[in-house]
Amino acid sequence: MAAPARGGLPPGGLGLGVDAYLEFVGEEYLADFVRRGGAAVKLAVTGDDAVAARLHTGLAAVADAEGYVYAEVDAASVRLHLADQLFFAVSRQVDWLAGAAGTVRAAYQAVDFPAAPDELTVAAVAEHHEVNPGELHRSVRRHLEQALLGDAALGHEFRLAVHRLAQHLLGRGDVDDAERDAVLGWLRGQKVPAAALRSASIYGRIGRHSARSMLTSLARWLASAGSAGLVLDLDLARLAVARRPPAPERDGLYYSKAATLDAYEVIRQLIDATDTLSSMFVVVTLPPGLLTDEARGLPTYSALHLRVADEVRDRRRANPYAALVRLDVRVEAVP
């Protein structure tokens, strides 16, 4: 067993293969713990780019099989050190209208007038059940207000946004297509005129101060809107690039030392929030070099470094429950 380099993490967690780890994640986390409202953040050190690609592909497949919304974010294409950019990257991979449809369907069910899969308007549901459309609208609208606007676990602006999306699906004219599109654009980080959002009582952009609340609200809402929750796959390999290549060879984003530390801070905040997070599983992929690099690696940011260090470990067996795991990493390659 190789000894840890000065300032790096000890070499616990060896011996795990990607396939075995994905099977473990599916059974122990996605099928059980996270499905019941739990949350976890894992750092996965991959032996090379091919191993990382297998992890991303496999995680997407496992998440889909278990009914989760899967979102992959690569630091090479998204400014991961900015929490709002992280949220927007995730948001653009979410089918917000499908989630809103799940919320509306649950509202109809709650008032004892279940909707057909392809008909969510009040008029269609009222006709199917032979009830007064006005009375049904009042009942389902009241339930939506209680379920969304009354849910203090969701961020205030998040509640307002998804409530308007749900109202649009009722087809009663409370929210027109223009307002729906404005809300969707706002959620995805697009430039939306303030006037277009005024009727939704939304008056500012999603910023770094509110992005984490929006992300955690998204996972909780997804779990109540028909999916099992959110699986977030973050790739930090680009942080290991210390010097930008010549302009003709550049591909995507590159990170200064300060931006790298900010990216670690975003991950640290997610780890510290796991006690209050719900229905979210996060995998952060990084190359072995970031475990020991004292210029750009985890040792440069002790607040994160100490949270994932192997404090207690069996040197003879890997621990798949650990906060940091090493997947298909050769012993000689471990720092």
Secondary structure, 3 states (H helix, E strand, C coil): CCCCCCCCCCCCCCCECHHHHHHHHHHHHHHHHCCCCCEEEEEEEECCHHHHHHHHHHHHHHHHHCCCEEEEEECCCCCCCCHHHHHHHHHCCCCHHHHHHHHHHHHHHHCCCCCCCCCCCHHHHHHHHCCCHHHHHHHHHHHHHHHHHCCCCCCHHHHHHHHHHHHHHHCCCCCCHHHHHHHHHHHCCCCCCHHHHHHHCCCCCCCCCCHHHHHHHHHHHHHHCCCCCEEEEEECHHHHCCCCCCHHHCCCCCCCHHHHHHHHHHHHHHHHCCCCCCCEEEEEEECHHHHCCCCCCHHHCHHHHHHHCCCCCCCCCCCCCCCEEEECCCHHHCC
